[in-house]
Amino acid sequence: MLRGLNAPSREWADVLVEHRGRQWWVRVALEGRAEPIGFPGMVIGELFGEGEHRKMAVEGEPDLVDPGI
């Protein structure tokens, strides 16, 4: 579930989502993309559905996930 958005630069944005009662920030590249994200909700949903988000947590920022999307 989308809870918020923070876009402090043109390079990236952090999307706040809720998964199993916990909120996570997901970093999404904006500039320099090779191709657009066709269905961003599905891409982020799959990341959490498969449990891959824990492997991509940013060190020192336990609630931030940087999956390279």
C-alpha positions as CSV (number, residue, x, y, z in Angstrom):
1,M,0.0,0.0,0.0
2,L,1.4,3.4,-1.0
3,R,1.8,5.7,2.0
4,G,3.9,8.6,0.6
5,L,6.5,9.9,-1.7
6,N,9.7,12.0,-1.2
7,A,11.5,13.3,-4.3
8,P,14.3,15.6,-3.0
9,S,16.2,15.6,-6.3
10,R,15.7,14.9,-10.0
11,E,17.9,11.8,-9.7
12,W,15.8,9.6,-7.5
13,A,12.6,9.4,-5.4
14,D,11.8,7.4,-2.3
15,V,8.3,5.8,-2.3
16,L,6.9,4.9,1.1
17,V,5.0,1.6,1.1
18,E,3.5,-0.5,3.9
19,H,4.1,-4.2,3.9
20,R,2.8,-6.5,6.7
21,G,2.2,-3.5,9.1
22,R,5.7,-2.1,8.6
23,Q,6.6,1.0,6.5
24,W,9.5,0.8,4.0
25,W,11.1,3.5,1.8
26,V,11.9,2.2,-1.7
27,R,14.4,4.2,-3.7
28,V,13.5,4.6,-7.4
29,A,15.9,6.1,-10.0
30,L,14.4,9.0,-12.0
31,E,17.2,10.4,-14.2
32,G,19.4,8.3,-16.4
33,R,16.9,5.4,-16.8
34,A,17.4,3.2,-19.8
35,E,13.7,2.6,-19.9
36,P,10.6,3.7,-18.0
37,I,9.0,1.5,-15.3
38,G,5.9,0.2,-17.0
39,F,4.0,-0.8,-13.9
40,P,5.8,0.6,-10.9
41,G,3.2,-0.8,-8.4
42,M,3.7,-4.3,-9.7
43,V,7.5,-4.0,-9.7
44,I,7.6,-2.8,-6.1
45,G,4.9,-5.4,-5.1
46,E,6.9,-8.3,-6.5
47,L,9.9,-7.1,-4.6
48,F,8.0,-7.4,-1.3
49,G,6.0,-10.5,-2.3
50,E,9.2,-12.5,-2.9
51,G,10.9,-11.2,0.2
52,E,13.8,-9.8,-1.8
53,H,13.4,-6.4,-0.1
54,R,15.3,-7.5,3.0
55,K,18.4,-8.3,0.9
56,M,18.4,-4.8,-0.6
57,A,18.1,-2.8,2.6
58,V,20.6,0.0,2.8
59,E,23.2,-0.4,5.5
60,G,22.6,2.1,8.3
61,E,19.1,2.8,7.0
62,P,17.1,-0.3,8.0
63,D,13.8,1.0,6.5
64,L,15.2,2.0,3.1
65,V,15.4,-0.5,0.3
66,D,17.4,0.3,-2.9
67,P,16.5,-2.4,-5.4
68,G,18.1,-0.5,-8.4
69,I,14.8,0.2,-10.1
